[in-house]
């Protein structure tokens, strides 16, 4: 079964030039990072990096909505 993509809105980007506030980003699962207060995010560079979880608010999108958003793609 294919896992459903997860998304979050950036609400802060202090010292993180590869993030735009108010933009939706795709999250990648990383249990270890989450346990340390970080999220793995595909940022503006198109690569995935760890950022503080406090920079984001997780959101739930209606099924299929992620395909229609202008989000950073890998």
N, C-alpha and C positions, 0 to 999 in steps of 0.2 A: 504494500500500500504506500502510495506517495504521501510524504508528509506535507501538511499545509504550511505555506510560507507564513512567517511572522514579520510584523512591521511595527515601527515606533516612530513617533514624531520627535524631532530634535527640539529641545527647549532651552538648551544652553550649549555654547561652544568655546568656552574660555580656553585659550591656547590650543585650539584644535581647528586649524585653518581648512581642513578637509571636510568640515561639517557646516551645513547651512541651517540656521534656526528656522523653524516652522516647515521644514522639509521632511517628507516621509522617507524612511530608510528601511531596507530589509535587514532583518536580524538572522544570524546563523546560530544554531544551537552550540553552546559551549558551557557545559555544566560546571567545569572547573573555574572558568572565568566568572560565571554568575555567583559562585560561592565566595568569590573575592570582591564582589561589588562592581563587576564590569560586564559589558555586553559586547559581543562580536558583531560588528556592523560593517556592511559594504558601504564605504564612504565615497566621496566625490572622485577619488582617484580610481575607483572601480575595484579596489582591493579590499579585503576584509582586515579590520584592525580592532583592537580592544579600546573601548572608551568607557569612562565612568557611567554606570547605570543612571546616575542622577542627571545626565545630559539628555535623557530620553523618557518619554511616556509611551508605554506599549499601547497599541490600538488593535482593535479587531475590525477587519474589513469584511464587507459582504463577500460571499463566494464569488470569485472571478474579478473582483474590483482591482486587485493588485496588477493584473495584466493591463488595465487601462490607465494606471497612474504613471506619471513621469517620475520614476524612481531610478536610482543609480543601479545599473545592471552590471553583472560580472562579465 
